[in-house]
Amino acid sequence: RPLDDKILRIDYNPSPKWMVYARLLQDYQAANGYQVTVGPPGGSWGQFPASYHVQSAGAIGTAVYTFSPTLINELSWGINRGKQGVDPLSDTSSNPNNGGVRTYAQSLLPLKDPNGNSLTLPRINQGSNILNLLPGVNFGFPSTGFGAQSSGQGVNGAPSFSNDSRWPFTGTDQLATLQDKVTWVTGPHTFKAGFYYERMARNVSVYSVYNAAGTYYFGSDRANPGDTNYAYSNALMGNFFAYGDDNTKLVNHAHYSQLEWFLQDTWKLHRRFTVDYGVRFARVGDLNSAGNHLGLFDTSSYNAGAAGQLLYPACNIQVSGACPAANKIAINPVTGATFPYVRQGTFDTSSYSQYPWTGIKYYDTHFFNVAPIQVAPRIGFAWDVFGDGKTALRGGFGIIDGRNWNVDWIGALSAGQGPLMVPPYFLSPTVLYSNIQSFLSGSQQAYFTPQNLIGGSPNDTPEKTYNWSLGIQHELPWGMIADVSYVGNSLKNGYGEMYDGNAIAPLTTWKPSGCANPIMVNGISGGCPQSQFVDPTSNPANPSYYTTNIIRNMIGYKSIGNIIDYTESYSNNYNSLQVQLNRRRGRVQWNLNYTFSRTIVYNNGSNTTIWQFVNQQLTKNVANRAQAVNFNFGYDLPTASQHFSGAGAKKVARAIFDGWHLNGNGAIYSGLPYTVNCGAQNAPSQYWTGTPTAYMPFRCQMGSNVFLPAGQLPSKTEDPSLQVPLNAANFALPPAASLGIGNTPPTMFYGPWMWDLDLSLAKIAKFGESKELELRVESFNTFNHFNPSNPNTSLNWNFVTGAQTNAAFGTIQSAQVQARHMALSARFRF
């Protein structure tokens, strides 16, 4: 893990009116070896060592010119550039005939045909593997919706030989800024005006599907005519379940520019009263991807009649009402044409002329419109209440404009599902049930599947944060200052999660009641499956439904994320009482503060999609500790050498007893909020919601006896001191007609308090005027106080038997703060 930093600073004042400085930075850090990144190069079995490295450089320059004692101008420019990369660590894992490009190359895989001749691996997209990379090798099945009709023998702990789909990965970030500020003092006014310009760019490899090198899947499916019943022997024979490759390596060239300017006046209306007021303007430039084709879903362009036809699962011959694995097929429900079962969920190639997708509108480089000029006023005041300089009342209000989109998202929304990944500019076809020899002959048909897509309005509304405060400060005896304030803020139009414009409404596939013969699971009604959505190849006693992509309204697409909701759905607010007492002079300095606060967040859904089918008020939740006390102190121990007589004694005493410093900081926090969560095993398919896109919170149904009777605890074996007497019997799975939303609130309790104290003792010895040695010992969690975390509050029922399967419910499993540990350090300054 090499790390190298270089810093150069130059200060130069060419005249009494000029002050100029420049600073240059250069940094290099890397992690070299195996498993150095997520999705390690060469797979998790470490076929070859790699290097993940980041090198960066920056320059800053500032010039301050004093026109007069009342007029000053400050100009500043800066640029920072960073580059990430992942590539092989040595040339032994590269292709020597590849122009010196360090890569994991196909030449390292000496494949032979049955006659012993060299065999070149076949491809769908012949021109995309420009670096001649080895394909990925997987001994299972793709994670993109394909599954075995009749699985053969599996492999436990099978290796996965692959690279990150961005391999070889390169990403550069560059941020350049220019700002100027002029200050003019005239009479009771201090005027300030200036501008700030920011230019951000990111050029980076983007995630894809199978990567440009392709990926082979050798999982065993006995319905595959060439299957050997074992993944390893499939690979040896060249028989594969599936193969896919991407037609291009995606690179995002994202940019944006932002210009802001401001006017401000500090006006001393009276010797006891000062007001600050001003306004900041912002032109929030659009985020774009230079030189790229951006494709976004446009409802008016969608033509259902022009979309390809997806193949449905079907049963060739049912036996006793069930469908044996051997009888499963795929069918075109319009023409009645049948295909191997593995094709279900893919497009019938005869149902479209070139591509099966419709409704995509293309943009060159730009999609977003530039928002109107943002206006952000600010005002504040300071009042010397009694005119003695000891009591001040301060308050203020201001608006801060922000930017929702960062430079990654235009090209890689939701981990590679953004407007760069659109056909025909990006294609990831798949070959099924084949072998390398027949694939080489070119007779194998490649199939398309539904895509993810982004849609929405180009009119982005920048986020706004509203800030306000009111506080009083008073000077107390003994050098102390007390401060009591109310501080709050609120975020509007904030960056949220994705809204699925192609979601399936609740109670589409299933309803809780209203049918003559509901399915039953262990005597419990499983509700009423809507027959037009039931998968005929599933178990009739507990049926499942067609895959999500078949049921969606916009055929041909998985989700259609809505950009405008993706960026503008999140909001929160914060309100607090803040009290502070500190002493900043003398041998002992300290600070003590207390905060009582409440943070409310909305749209706190899953990490991929907001809870779009419920009222926003249902997503409201508390997200912080309510109370916090922080304190710190510094104490310069008295010098002892002054009490010794004689030069020699003083010198020894100075070396031993002088220069000691004791510092400490601590915290006391109230607990984190928590609730009781529910889950179920073996529940009927899509129970509660009646949709495979259940973007709704799932919550327990609770009664009135939250706690166990006195003297009882959830566990008979765990330490009683590490248990909370929560009554599991008080909670149940939500009713069938509730959409899975029980009455348990998202915050029920606050967990255990936490307190911690860290101390540091240092000895500083001086040698002459310019040298000193510092010896320091630090202790963290000095008193080794155990701070328990929140208890385990997850209830998990077996829907069939009714048994609660989480034995850890109500018990505390971890600590909030690490056990006591110490650090010793020595530093020599010269």
ABEGO torsion letter per residue (X at the ends): XBBBBBBBBBBBBABAABBBBBBBBBBBBBBBEBGABBGBBGEAAGABBBBBBBBBBBBBBBBBBBABAABBBBBBBBBBBBBBBBBBABAAABBAAAGGBBBBBAAABBBBBAAGBBBBBBBABAAABAAGBBBBBBABBBAAGBBBABBBBBBBGBBBBBBBAAOBBBBBBBBBBBBBBBBBBBEABBBBBBBBBBBBBBBBBBBBAAEAAEBBBABBBAABAABAGBAAAAAAAGBBABBBBBABBBBBBBBBBBBBBBBBBBBBABAABBBBBBBBBBBBBBBBBBGBBBBBBBAAABBAAABBBBBBBBBABBBGGBBBAAABBBBBAAAGBBBBAAABGBBBAAABAABABBGBBBBBGBABBBBBBBBBBBBBBBBBAAGAGABBBBBBBBBBBBBABBAAAAAABGGGABAABBOAABBBBBBBGBBAAAAAAGABBBBBBBBBBBBEBABBBBBBBBBBBBBBBBBBBGGBBBBBBBBBBBBBGBBBBBBBAABBBBGAABBABGBABBBBBGGBBAEBBBAAABBAABBAABBBBBBAAAABABBGBBBBBBAAAAAAABBBBBBBBBBBBBBABEABBBBBBBBBBBBBBBGBBBAABBBAABBAAAABBBABBABBBBBBBBBBBBBAAAABBEAAAAAAAAAAABGBBBBBBBBBBBBBBBBBBBBBBGBBBGBGAGBABBBBBBBBBBBABABBBBGBBABAABBAAABBBBBAAABBBBBAAAGGBBABBABABBBBBBBBBBBBBBBBBBBEAABBBBBBBBBBGAAGBBBBBBBBABBBBBAAAGBBABAABGBBABBABBBBBBBBBBBBBX
